[in-house]
Amino acid sequence: MAALGGVLAELGGLPADLKKTFTNVFTYLVPNLRFGPIEHQTKAENFQGFYVNSTTASSTGEFSILHGLGRIPYLLKPVLPLDVTGAQMVPLEVTRAADVNRVYLKSSVTNAPISLYLE
């Protein structure tokens, strides 16, 4: 709740009616932000990113993932779905800059299913 307390402290100088409205909005919003379930090419619940599921290459060479964002992503975070037995986080390396269609990676672990959050 420290995050909510910091947000509410910033409202201190507002007129009473605005402070009450913003306090109500932030009291609801801040504790309820969620990334949501990890499903391939599905938007996160409250954030701008999307999830993608893929598999690392069958060799330790480069592989690419079609991301479906319609723009160049600037962030990739491995995520671990807790409802998938055998899901794992593997080392990933960016082999070239992402483009409007794909991200380019390699891993020392082959044929591993991976889930990623892209923004």
N, C-alpha and C positions, 0 to 999 in steps of 0.2 A: 504493500500500500504506500510505500514511500513515493512511488511514481505519481500516484493520485494526489498525495499530499503536496507535492511540488507543483503540480498543475493548479490545484485549488489555491495555493499561496499566491500564485501569479494573478489571481482574480481580485485580490484584496483592494485595489484602487478603483474598481469599477463602481458605478452607481448601483444602489441596492437591487433595483429590478433586473438589471443586466447580470449582476453577480449571481442572483438566485437562478436565473435561467441557465447561465453557463455552468453553475455548480451542478444543477440537475443533469445537464447534458454530459458533462465530464464524469460525474459519479456513475452514470450508466455506461458510458462508452469505454473508459479506460480499463476497468476490470473485465470487460467482455470482448476485448480484441482477441481474435483467434486466427491461426493459420489455416485450420480446417483439415479435412481428410486428404490424404495423398492419393490423387488419382491422375493418371496420365493426361497431360495437356488440359488440366483443370485449374481455374483461377483460385488463388488462396481466398479464404473467406472474407477477411477484412484488409488485406494488404494487396499491393499492386502486382505481386509476382504470380507465377504459374508453376505447377509441378510437371515434371516429365519423368517417366520411367524408361529405363533402357538396360542394356547389358554391355559390359566392357568387351573389348575385342577378344577374338580367339587367340590372338598373339599379343605381345606387348607393344604393338604398333598403335598408330593413331586410329581413333574412331570418331565419328561425328554423330550428333543427335539433332534431329529435326525438332525445334522447340515450339513453333507455332505462335510466338508472341507477336509477330508482325512488325517487330522493331529489333534493334540490336540490344541484347541484354548486357547489363553491366555487372551483374552479381550472380554467382552460382554457389549454392550451399547444399552439400550432401544432407539428406534427411533420412531418418530411419523409421519406416513404418512399423509400429509395434504389433500390428495384426498380421504380419507376414512372417511365417516361420522361415528361418534361414536368411532373412534380410541382413545385409551387412554394409558397413561403411568401408570403402576401399580407398587407397591413396589415388588421387587424381592429379594430373598435371595438364595445364592448358598448353596445347601445342601451337595454336595460332589464334588470333583474335576472333571472337564470335562475329557472326554476320547476321543479317536480317532473317536468315532461315535456320542456321545451325550453330552449335557450339562444337569445338574441336578439342578432344581430350586424349590422354593415354593413361594407362594404369599398369602397375606391375602385377596386378591380379587379373587373370583372364576369365572370360565367360561368367562374370559375376553380375547378378541383377543389381541395379542401382536405382535409387530415387533421388531426384534433385529438385531444389527450389530455385527458380530463375527469376530475376527481376531486371 
